[in-house]
Amino acid sequence: MKEFTLKEYAVKHKISLFNVMKLAKAGKIPSNTRKVNGKDEILILTDEAPKPEPVKTDREIDYKKAYFELKAKYDKLLKQKG
């Protein structure tokens, strides 16, 4: 198993140190606490690190089509009012 410090793990997976610490303390990623120079240091143990959750992306928007649909609704409203 490979050991990473909190900072190394955070940089590698592009997440904040705080989130890495939360994941380690919650037990979502395997970790080990070791005393280094009188301080407790959390080390992340990993064979293959879990990937961060993918960001949800909406479907691709066709702006030209959306513009004309909105314009048609707008024109319809103008005709109803005036």
N, CA and C atoms as a LAMMPS dump frame, in Angstrom:
ITEM: TIMESTEP
0
ITEM: NUMBER OF ATOMS
246
ITEM: BOX BOUNDS ff ff ff
-5.0000000000000000e+02 5.0000000000000000e+02
-5.0000000000000000e+02 5.0000000000000000e+02
-5.0000000000000000e+02 5.0000000000000000e+02
ITEM: ATOMS id mol type element x y z
1 1 1 N 0.837 -1.186 0
2 1 2 C 0 0 0
3 1 3 C 0.877 1.242 0
4 2 1 N 0.416 2.216 -0.696
5 2 2 C 1.145 3.479 -0.779
6 2 3 C 0.553 4.449 0.237
7 3 1 N 1.402 5.229 0.851
8 3 2 C 0.956 6.209 1.843
9 3 3 C 1.093 7.608 1.27
10 4 1 N 0.057 8.407 1.487
11 4 2 C 0.055 9.81 1.088
12 4 3 C -0.212 10.659 2.314
13 5 1 N 0.397 11.83 2.374
14 5 2 C 0.001 12.792 3.392
15 5 3 C -1.304 13.421 2.931
16 6 1 N -1.953 14.135 3.83
17 6 2 C -3.209 14.796 3.469
18 6 3 C -3.017 15.728 2.278
19 7 1 N -1.933 16.492 2.314
20 7 2 C -1.686 17.469 1.253
21 7 3 C -1.437 16.781 -0.09
22 8 1 N -0.637 15.716 -0.098
23 8 2 C -0.353 15.005 -1.342
24 8 3 C -1.63 14.427 -1.94
25 9 1 N -2.459 13.842 -1.073
26 9 2 C -3.717 13.254 -1.534
27 9 3 C -4.645 14.335 -2.099
28 10 1 N -4.708 15.474 -1.408
29 10 2 C -5.567 16.572 -1.851
30 10 3 C -5.125 17.116 -3.205
31 11 1 N -3.826 17.278 -3.381
32 11 2 C -3.304 17.796 -4.645
33 11 3 C -3.558 16.803 -5.774
34 12 1 N -3.333 15.531 -5.502
35 12 2 C -3.494 14.507 -6.528
36 12 3 C -4.943 14.41 -7.003
37 13 1 N -5.892 14.556 -6.069
38 13 2 C -7.305 14.391 -6.415
39 13 3 C -8.061 15.707 -6.544
40 14 1 N -7.333 16.813 -6.443
41 14 2 C -7.895 18.152 -6.64
42 14 3 C -9.094 18.414 -5.736
43 15 1 N -8.92 18.125 -4.453
44 15 2 C -9.931 18.457 -3.453
45 15 3 C -9.227 19.165 -2.302
46 16 1 N -9.994 19.817 -1.447
47 16 2 C -9.386 20.601 -0.375
48 16 3 C -8.854 19.708 0.742
49 17 1 N -7.893 20.234 1.49
50 17 2 C -7.338 19.512 2.625
51 17 3 C -8.425 19.19 3.644
52 18 1 N -9.322 20.13 3.847
53 18 2 C -10.403 19.94 4.805
54 18 3 C -11.281 18.758 4.406
55 19 1 N -11.612 18.653 3.12
56 19 2 C -12.432 17.539 2.663
57 19 3 C -11.7 16.207 2.793
58 20 1 N -10.395 16.199 2.559
59 20 2 C -9.612 14.969 2.725
60 20 3 C -9.639 14.546 4.189
61 21 1 N -9.485 15.513 5.084
62 21 2 C -9.507 15.204 6.502
63 21 3 C -10.874 14.657 6.916
64 22 1 N -11.947 15.256 6.401
65 22 2 C -13.292 14.759 6.713
66 22 3 C -13.482 13.331 6.217
67 23 1 N -13.018 13.045 4.992
68 23 2 C -13.142 11.697 4.442
69 23 3 C -12.362 10.688 5.283
70 24 1 N -11.172 11.064 5.721
71 24 2 C -10.34 10.157 6.515
72 24 3 C -10.961 9.897 7.882
73 25 1 N -11.45 10.935 8.529
74 25 2 C -12.038 10.766 9.864
75 25 3 C -13.372 10.04 9.813
76 26 1 N -14.105 10.166 8.697
77 26 2 C -15.379 9.464 8.55
78 26 3 C -15.171 8.008 8.138
79 27 1 N -13.947 7.648 7.758
80 27 2 C -13.65 6.275 7.373
81 27 3 C -13.983 5.959 5.932
82 28 1 N -14.237 6.982 5.115
83 28 2 C -14.561 6.757 3.706
84 28 3 C -13.329 6.415 2.882
85 29 1 N -12.154 6.836 3.36
86 29 2 C -10.901 6.432 2.735
87 29 3 C -10.026 5.835 3.837
88 30 1 N -9.281 4.791 3.536
89 30 2 C -8.446 4.17 4.578
90 30 3 C -7.313 5.101 4.986
91 31 1 N -7.119 5.223 6.299
92 31 2 C -6.075 6.121 6.783
93 31 3 C -5.421 5.533 8.017
94 32 1 N -4.29 6.125 8.382
95 32 2 C -3.52 5.685 9.526
96 32 3 C -2.972 6.934 10.204
97 33 1 N -2.995 6.961 11.546
98 33 2 C -2.451 8.094 12.281
99 33 3 C -1.1 7.698 12.841
100 34 1 N -0.116 8.566 12.636
101 34 2 C 1.247 8.282 13.056
102 34 3 C 1.809 9.527 13.74
103 35 1 N 2.621 9.328 14.772
104 35 2 C 3.262 10.474 15.436
105 35 3 C 4.544 10.827 14.706
106 36 1 N 4.624 12.088 14.265
107 36 2 C 5.815 12.6 13.592
108 36 3 C 6.227 13.877 14.307
109 37 1 N 7.424 13.88 14.868
110 37 2 C 7.944 15.036 15.618
111 37 3 C 6.99 15.469 16.728
112 38 1 N 6.386 14.511 17.407
113 38 2 C 5.492 14.821 18.521
114 38 3 C 4.092 15.241 18.109
115 39 1 N 3.787 15.232 16.825
116 39 2 C 2.461 15.619 16.345
117 39 3 C 1.816 14.421 15.659
118 40 1 N 0.499 14.323 15.79
119 40 2 C -0.229 13.276 15.074
120 40 3 C -0.402 13.699 13.621
121 41 1 N -0.011 12.821 12.722
122 41 2 C -0.151 13.095 11.289
123 41 3 C -0.986 11.987 10.661
124 42 1 N -1.981 12.38 9.896
125 42 2 C -2.846 11.408 9.231
126 42 3 C -2.243 11.069 7.878
127 43 1 N -2.083 9.769 7.63
128 43 2 C -1.584 9.293 6.349
129 43 3 C -2.685 8.511 5.664
130 44 1 N -2.862 8.746 4.387
131 44 2 C -3.88 8.057 3.603
132 44 3 C -3.243 6.821 2.99
133 45 1 N -3.861 5.664 3.197
134 45 2 C -3.377 4.41 2.642
135 45 3 C -4.182 4.109 1.395
136 46 1 N -3.485 3.807 0.31
137 46 2 C -4.229 3.577 -0.917
138 46 3 C -3.514 2.631 -1.864
139 47 1 N -4.286 1.768 -2.495
140 47 2 C -3.813 0.988 -3.636
141 47 3 C -4.211 1.755 -4.886
142 48 1 N -5.489 1.976 -4.991
143 48 2 C -6.064 2.764 -6.078
144 48 3 C -7.042 3.719 -5.419
145 49 1 N -6.757 4.996 -5.466
146 49 2 C -7.56 5.987 -4.771
147 49 3 C -8.94 6.122 -5.392
148 50 1 N -9.978 6.306 -4.563
149 50 2 C -11.312 6.526 -5.116
150 50 3 C -11.387 7.858 -5.846
151 51 1 N -12.149 7.883 -6.898
152 51 2 C -12.279 9.107 -7.684
153 51 3 C -13.354 9.986 -7.074
154 52 1 N -13.186 11.31 -7.155
155 52 2 C -14.228 12.186 -6.645
156 52 3 C -15.51 12.01 -7.451
157 53 1 N -16.622 12.325 -6.817
158 53 2 C -17.903 12.171 -7.493
159 53 3 C -17.947 13.071 -8.722
160 54 1 N -18.455 12.55 -9.844
161 54 2 C -18.506 13.368 -11.052
162 54 3 C -19.501 14.517 -10.902
163 55 1 N -19.165 15.617 -11.51
164 55 2 C -20.026 16.791 -11.49
165 55 3 C -21.181 16.551 -12.454
166 56 1 N -22.376 16.819 -11.962
167 56 2 C -23.54 16.624 -12.824
168 56 3 C -23.58 17.732 -13.865
169 57 1 N -23.687 17.342 -15.113
170 57 2 C -23.786 18.335 -16.181
171 57 3 C -25.134 18.184 -16.859
172 58 1 N -25.72 19.294 -17.14
173 58 2 C -26.993 19.275 -17.854
174 58 3 C -26.724 18.936 -19.31
175 59 1 N -27.783 18.572 -19.981
176 59 2 C -27.629 18.234 -21.39
177 59 3 C -27.153 19.467 -22.165
178 60 1 N -26.595 19.232 -23.29
179 60 2 C -26.074 20.306 -24.128
180 60 3 C -27.237 21.181 -24.589
181 61 1 N -27.092 22.486 -24.468
182 61 2 C -28.159 23.42 -24.812
183 61 3 C -27.908 24.002 -26.194
184 62 1 N -28.935 23.956 -27.035
185 62 2 C -28.867 24.598 -28.336
186 62 3 C -29.425 26.012 -28.149
187 63 1 N -28.541 26.981 -28.006
188 63 2 C -28.945 28.341 -27.665
189 63 3 C -29.77 28.996 -28.761
190 64 1 N -29.471 28.695 -29.988
191 64 2 C -30.216 29.296 -31.091
192 64 3 C -31.674 28.842 -31.036
193 65 1 N -31.889 27.546 -30.831
194 65 2 C -33.241 27.004 -30.739
195 65 3 C -33.964 27.586 -29.521
196 66 1 N -33.269 27.648 -28.392
197 66 2 C -33.868 28.187 -27.169
198 66 3 C -34.248 29.657 -27.35
199 67 1 N -33.414 30.411 -28.056
200 67 2 C -33.701 31.821 -28.307
201 67 3 C -34.992 31.988 -29.097
202 68 1 N -35.144 31.212 -30.161
203 68 2 C -36.34 31.354 -30.988
204 68 3 C -37.597 30.881 -30.27
205 69 1 N -37.479 29.848 -29.412
206 69 2 C -38.626 29.414 -28.621
207 69 3 C -39.05 30.515 -27.647
208 70 1 N -38.085 31.129 -27.001
209 70 2 C -38.375 32.199 -26.061
210 70 3 C -38.95 33.414 -26.773
211 71 1 N -38.419 33.714 -27.947
212 71 2 C -38.923 34.853 -28.725
213 71 3 C -40.365 34.609 -29.146
214 72 1 N -40.701 33.375 -29.528
215 72 2 C -42.072 33.049 -29.919
216 72 3 C -43.02 33.222 -28.739
217 73 1 N -42.623 32.779 -27.555
218 73 2 C -43.454 32.95 -26.359
219 73 3 C -43.641 34.433 -26.049
220 74 1 N -42.573 35.213 -26.179
221 74 2 C -42.622 36.641 -25.914
222 74 3 C -43.568 37.335 -26.882
223 75 1 N -43.46 37.01 -28.176
224 75 2 C -44.345 37.605 -29.174
225 75 3 C -45.801 37.233 -28.908
226 76 1 N -46.046 36.003 -28.497
227 76 2 C -47.403 35.547 -28.182
228 76 3 C -47.983 36.352 -27.012
229 77 1 N -47.176 36.581 -26
230 77 2 C -47.624 37.374 -24.851
231 77 3 C -47.926 38.812 -25.254
232 78 1 N -47.07 39.386 -26.111
233 78 2 C -47.319 40.752 -26.58
234 78 3 C -48.64 40.86 -27.339
235 79 1 N -48.953 39.861 -28.155
236 79 2 C -50.214 39.868 -28.924
237 79 3 C -51.42 39.757 -27.992
238 80 1 N -51.291 38.975 -26.919
239 80 2 C -52.39 38.817 -25.979
240 80 3 C -52.652 40.11 -25.216
241 81 1 N -51.612 40.844 -24.843
242 81 2 C -51.761 42.083 -24.088
243 81 3 C -52.224 43.236 -24.959
244 82 1 N -51.748 43.295 -26.168
245 82 2 C -51.998 44.476 -26.974
246 82 3 C -52.773 44.202 -28.153
